[in-house]
């Protein structure tokens, strides 16, 4: 983009714009870093969640078999309580968090692409202002 560089008549004005652009640049870089961290973390978290869900499903199946074979009494009640806890964990693991959905993942990827474009334009802006500053 072309800028109205003729309006900049002092080095101080150039320094002010460069300082503002550098703050924006740091903000974009920080946001990109955070989004990348979230994306990487959600991948490993999703895999861990699936593995944990397999274990819980297996434990529930085992508890079902044990409960069927037990006579009525406190021991059977204890196993039923344990099964209910496992079911709650299963439900929690089965409902993905908002950050783990495919839609949110792709939206974050789009946000990273947009931020990279802003970062590229900001770097070009800084270079343009620095070049103009050198002529003053």
C-alpha positions in Angstrom: 0.0 0.0 0.0 1.2 3.5 -0.7 1.3 5.9 2.3 1.2 9.7 2.4 4.8 9.9 3.4 5.0 13.6 2.3 3.0 14.4 5.5 5.9 13.1 7.6 8.3 16.1 8.0 10.2 15.2 11.1 12.3 12.2 12.4 10.2 12.3 15.6 7.0 11.7 13.6 8.7 8.7 11.9 9.9 7.4 15.2 6.4 7.7 16.7 4.9 5.7 13.8 7.7 3.1 13.9 7.1 2.7 17.7 3.4 2.2 17.2 3.9 -0.3 14.4 6.4 -2.2 16.5 3.9 -2.5 19.4 1.3 -3.8 16.9 3.9 -6.2 15.5 4.7 -7.6 19.0 0.9 -8.0 19.6 0.5 -10.0 16.4 3.5 -12.2 17.1 2.2 -12.9 20.6 -1.2 -13.7 19.4 0.2 -16.0 16.7 2.4 -17.7 19.3 -0.6 -18.2 21.6 -2.8 -19.6 18.9 -0.1 -22.0 17.7 0.4 -23.2 21.3 -3.4 -23.8 21.6 -3.5 -25.7 18.4 -0.5 -27.9 19.3 -1.9 -28.5 22.8 -5.4 -29.4 21.5 -3.9 -32.1 19.3 -2.1 -33.8 22.1 -5.0 -33.2 24.5 -7.4 -34.8 22.0 -5.2 -37.9 21.6 -4.9 -38.2 25.4 -8.6 -37.7 25.8 -9.3 -40.5 23.3 -6.8 -42.9 25.1 -8.4 -42.1 28.5 -11.9 -42.7 27.0 -10.9 -46.1 25.8 -9.6 -47.0 29.3 -12.8 -45.7 30.9 -15.0 -47.6 28.5 -13.0 -50.8 29.3 -13.4 -50.2 33.0 -17.1 -49.6 32.7 -17.5 -52.9 30.8 -15.5 -54.7 33.5 -17.6 -53.2 36.2 -20.8 -54.2 34.4 -19.6 -57.8 34.4 -18.6 -57.7 38.1 -21.9 -56.1 39.1 -24.0 -58.7 37.3 -22.2 -61.5 39.1 -22.4 -60.0 42.6 -25.2 -60.8 45.1 -27.2 -57.9 46.5 -25.3 -56.1 49.3 -22.8 -53.4 50.2 -20.1 -54.7 47.9 -22.4 -54.6 44.9 -23.5 -51.0 45.9 -19.8 -50.0 46.0 -19.3 -51.3 42.5 -22.4 -49.5 41.3 -21.1 -46.2 42.8 -17.8 -46.8 41.1 -19.5 -47.4 37.8 -21.5 -44.2 38.2 -18.3 -42.3 38.7 -16.8 -43.9 35.6 -19.9 -42.9 33.6 -19.5 -39.3 34.7 -15.9 -39.3 33.6 -16.9 -40.9 30.3 -19.5 -38.2 29.7 -16.9 -35.5 30.5 -14.4 -37.1 28.1 -17.0 -37.6 25.4 -18.1 -34.0 25.3 -15.3 -32.0 23.7 -14.3 -28.7 25.1 -15.0 -25.6 22.9 -11.3 -25.3 22.0 -11.2 -28.9 20.6 -13.9 -28.6 18.0 -12.9 -28.8 14.3 -14.7 -25.5 13.6 -12.7 -23.7 16.3 -9.5 -25.3 15.2 -10.0 -24.1 11.6 -11.1 -20.7 12.8 -7.9 -20.4 14.8 -5.9 -21.4 11.6 -7.7 -18.6 9.7 -6.9 -16.2 12.5 -3.2 -17.2 12.3 -3.2 -16.6 8.5 -4.8 -13.2 9.0 -2.3 -12.2 11.7 0.6 -13.3 9.4 -0.7 -11.0 6.7 -1.0 -8.1 9.2 2.5 -8.9 10.4 3.9 -8.9 6.8 2.2 -5.5 6.1 3.4 -4.1 9.4 7.0 -5.1 8.6 6.6 -3.5 5.2 5.2 -0.4 6.8 8.1 -0.1 9.2 10.6 -0.5 6.4 8.8 2.2 4.3 8.8 4.6 7.3 12.5 3.9 8.1 13.4 4.5 4.4 11.5 7.8 4.5 13.1 8.7 7.8 16.6 8.2 6.3 15.7 10.9 3.7 14.8 13.6 6.3 
